[in-house]
Amino acid sequence: MARAPRQADIAAAAGVSQTTVSLILSGNTDGMRLAESTRLRVLKAAETLGYVPDPVATRLASSRNHMIGVYTFASAFPTAVDGFYYPILAGIEEEAAALGQDLILFTGTGGLGARADDKTAIRRTRVADGCLFFGRHVPEEPIDWLLGGGFPLVYIGRRDELAGRIPYVGVDYVAASAAVVNRLVEAGHREIRYLRSLDDALSSTDRERGVLTAAASAGLPVRRIVVRAADAEVGALGSEVRELVERWRGEGVTAVVVEETDTGLLSAALLDAVHDIRVPAELSLAVLGQPAGHPELSGFEVPRRELGRQAVRLLVDQITSSSTGDPEQMLLDCIPITGSTIGQAPC
């Protein structure tokens, strides 16, 4: 593993003395005659090299900062109140305040055109005592680098990358999805279709695993159950989705289950497609998640606020503990939603 960059490296890259680098990075340039181009060159070199003050050295000098980072792989923080991630952020804020922690929000762009998954942008999180990450995928190289350096971090969402070394707080989508299919089976449904995202994020594959496990246990024909579709394409198809549902009904399908992704486009497209169908009299419908504004839908609710709260607790435990054992990983149960869109299978 490559060592972390030092001020001497920045000085060499910028063509200045290490003393100049130290003064610029500390902001202590009062009384100095310093060209603005020199200051910008030093800052750009520090950014490019991924330099941040060593948090270990900072703690030795002045204890912890009591600051935790929150890193999203989007270009801006998703703060819409009805958005998928808003309850997670609210839970993070509530628990951080309760534990006396300040928050640093990282959008991952870093100011120099870096991508959200760029290793330089991710390494910047070391200015905090530890960091929470959330996104559907893991950029393995920079996360491995942080873990290798002993930097405390927690992912929001189950992760199995990097040989299972990533601490996380996730959701038991397998059990929750299986429970939804079991409910349909108990209501007499034998021909079920499951509409899921093309994306192979773990949250999607876990839902599918739960659906197929329950279907197989019930002796249902599983070969045709899963249908994959890209969120954006399905969201724009309109009449084609309605034709898809009608074709399913012609095949004897009596129940449709749909994945609720962070965009909400899949469930929205399906709801539009069944607008003229009597649900659940003619077709039962279940959502693996809970779309905003649709309390009538049967399925389950993801405990997103509690995800945020538990992730903060786990991260603070890491920061304040000297344990070097296995990474702590936990799954939270989903909340069943009875709703009114699952009924007895038509005779």
N, C-alpha and C positions, 0 to 999 in steps of 0.2 A: 504494500500500500504506500503510495507517495505521501511524503510528509506535507503538512500544511504549509502554505507560503508564509514567509516572514517579511519583516520590513526591509531587510537587506535585499530580498528578491525584488521588492518593489523599487527600491533605490536603483538597482542594476537595470531593471526594465525601463525606468523613467530617465535614467541618466543623471541622477542627482545624488546628494549625500543621504545617508541613513538618518542623519539629524533633521534634514529638511523633510523627509518622509514622516518622521515622528511628529514634528510640529504641525504639519498639514493635517495628518490624520486625527490629531488631538484637537485641532481647531485653535491651537495656541500660537497664532501668527501675528498677534498684536505687536506693533513696533518693527516688524520685519518688512524689508523692501523685497517683495516677492511678486514676480510676474504672474498674472492670471493664467497665462498659458502653461506655466510650470505647475501651478496648483491643479489645473485640469488634467495635465499629463500624469501626475502622481495618482490622482483619484481614478483615472481610467485604468492605469496599470494595476492598482489595487483591486478594481472591479474585475478586470480580466483574469487576474491570478486567483480570484476567489478569496481574497484576504478579509478576515474579520478579526477583531481583538480576541485573543485566546480566552474562552470563558473560564478555563481552569485557572489561568493566571489572575483573571479578574476576581474570582472567588477567593483565591489565596490572599489577595490584597484587600478586598472589601466585602467578603462574604458573597452571597448570591445577589443577583439583580432583582429577584422576584418578578421576572418578566418571562412569559411563555409566548412562543410564536404560534401562529395559525397560518398554514400554507395551503392555498388553493391552486389548482392547476388551470384555473380559468384566468382570463386576462383581467378580470375585475371581480371583486367579491360579490357573490349572489345574495343580495340583501332584500329582494322583493318579499314582502310579507307572505305572499301566497306561493313562494317558490319552494322547491324541494329542500334546499339546504338551509332555509331561514331558521327552522326550529333547532337544527343542529348548532348553528351559530348562537342562537339565543341560550341554549343550554350551556355552551362553552362560556359565554359571558357571565351567566348567573353563577356557575360554579367557580370561575376564576375570581369573581368578586367575593364570594363566600370564603375563599381560601387566601385572600389578600394578594392575588396575583394580577399584575398588569398584562395586557395583551399587545402583541405586535402583529399586525396583519400583513402578510406577504402575498402579493398577487403573482409573484414569480417572474415578473418581467424585468426587474432589476434596473431599469432605466437606460440600458444600452442596447436595446433591441433583442435581448435574450428571450428565448422561448421559456414557457412556464416549466418545462421539464429539463431546462439547461442546467448542467451541473454547477456552473458558477452561481446562477440564481439560487439554487437550492442550498449551496454551501453558506450563503449569506444568513441562513437561519441561525447560525452559531452565535449571533449577537445576543440571542436569548438564552435562558437557562436550559430550555428544551423546546420542542416544537410538535404541534399536532399537524398531521397531513390528511387531506381528504381529496379523493379523485378516484376514478374507476380503474386506473392502472398505476403501476409502480415504475418510475424510472430507476432501474436497478443500480446503475453505477454510482450515482451520487448518494442514494440512500445507503448503499453498502459502505461507501466512504464515511458517512456520518456514524453508522453503527460501529465500524471498525475503530473509529476514534473515541468511542464511548459516549457519544452525544446522546442525551435522552430524547427519544421520540416515540410517538404513538400514532398509528394510523387509525382513522375512523373508517371501519369496514374491514371484513375478514381478508387476510392476506396469507398466501402460502408461498410467495416468491422468496428468493434468497434463502432457500433451505429452511423455511419456517422461522427465521430469526427476527422477524418484524413484530414488535409488540402491537397489539390492536384491540379495539373494542368494536365488535361487529354484531350482526343480526343473524339469528338462526332461521335463515330463509328456507332451508331444507324442511325442517319440521313444520313451519307455518304453511308452506305450499302443499305439503302432503296432507295436512289437516283440511285444507280447502277441497282437495280432490276427494278425500274420504267423505266429506259432507255431501258432495255430489253423488258419489257411489251409493251412500245411504239413502239418497232421494231417488234412486233407481236409474241413474244415468249410466249408460254403457258406451255411448259414442261421444267422446269429448275431444275438443281441439284446444291446443294451447298456443297462443300467439306470443312470441317472444322476440327480443331484439337480436339483430345479427351480431352485436358486440359480445365478445367472449369474456367480459368482466366477470369476476367471481360472483357478484350479486346476481347476475343473470344465469350463470351455470348452476348455482346453488338452487335457484328457484326451479330450473328444469329438472334437476336431480330429484327434488322433492315431488314434483308432478309425476315423473316416470316411476319413482319408487312406489308411490301410492297406487298408481295405475297397475303396475305389475303385480303388486300384492293382492289387488282385487280381481286379477285375472282378465283385465281389459286388454284389447289389442293395442299395443303401444307403438307399433310401427308408424302409424299415421298421425299420432297425437300432436307432435311438435311441428309448428310452422314458424320459420324465421322470417323476419322482415326488418328492413332498415327504418328507423324512426322517421327520418325526413321523408322517405319515399311513401311510407304508409300514410303519414300525415297529409300528404298532398294528393293521394290517389282518389279519395272521395268515392265515386261510383264504383271503382274497381274493388274497393273493400266491401261494398255492399254486395257485389257480385260474388266475392269470395265467400261471404257469409251465406248467401243463398245457395251456393254450390255445396257448402258443408251441410246445409239443411237437407238438400237433395240426397246427400249421402247418409242421411239418418242421424246427423249430429243433433243432440238435444241440449248440449251445454258447451259454452266457450269460456275459456279462462285466458286472461291477458296479463302480461307483465306490466307493472307500473314502473317506468324508468324515470330518471331524474328530469327528463324533458316533458314527460306526460303525453307525448304525441301518440304513442301506440294506443293507450286507453281512450284518448279523445277520438281517434279514428274509428275505433270499434264502437264506441257509444253512438257516433254519428251513423254508423252502418246499421245499427239495430233500432234506429229511431222509429221506424214504421212497423216493428215487430213487437208483439205483446210479450213483454218480459215480466215474470218468468213463465207465463202460461204456454207460450210457444217455444221459447228458448231461454234457458237459464244462463246467467252471466255472473262471473266472479273475477275480481281484480286482485292480483298479488301485490297489494299496496293500497293506498287510499287516496284517489285523486281529490284535489281540493274542490269543495263545493258539491260533492256527491255522497252525502251520508247514507243514501239508500243502497249503495253498492255493497254486495256481499264480498267478503275477503278478509283482509287483515290490515292493521295499521302498523307501520314501522315506528318504533319508539325513538324518533329522531332527537327529540329534546334530551332524553335520557342518554342517548349515544354521546352527545356533547358533554354532558355532565360527567359521565363515567370516564370519558377519555381524559378530561382535565384531572380527575382524581388519580388515574393511573399514571399520567405524566408527572404530576407533582410527587407521587410516591417514588418514581424513578429518580427524580432530581434529588430528593432528600434521603434516599437509601443508598447504602454502599454495596447492596447485593449484586453479585455477578452471575447469578443463576440463569435458568432458562427464561426467555422473554415471557412476560405475562400476557396472556391472550384470553379474551372472554367474549361470549356470545350472549346477546340479550334476546329474550322471547318477544315475539310479535304479539299484538293485541287482537284477538279475533273480533271481526265485525260481522254480526249476524246479517244486517241489511235486509233487503226485501227482493233481491234479484235471483235467488236460488229457490226453485220450487220443485215439486215432484215431476219426474220425467213424464212427458206425454205418453199416453197409452198407444 
